[in-house]
Amino acid sequence: MVTVLCGNLVVALSAP
């Protein structure tokens, strides 16, 4: 769960 949240956060910051 934590890994997925961290991954999504990194992707969200890396997208823009």
C-alpha positions as CSV (number, residue, x, y, z in Angstrom):
1,M,0.0,0.0,0.0
2,V,2.7,2.5,1.0
3,T,4.8,1.6,-2.0
4,V,1.8,2.3,-4.4
5,L,1.1,5.6,-2.7
6,C,4.7,6.7,-3.0
7,G,4.8,5.6,-6.6
8,N,1.7,7.5,-7.5
9,L,3.1,10.6,-5.7
10,V,6.4,10.4,-7.7
11,V,4.5,10.0,-11.0
12,A,2.2,12.9,-10.2
13,L,5.3,15.2,-9.4
14,S,7.2,13.9,-12.4
15,A,4.3,14.3,-14.9
16,P,4.1,18.1,-14.7
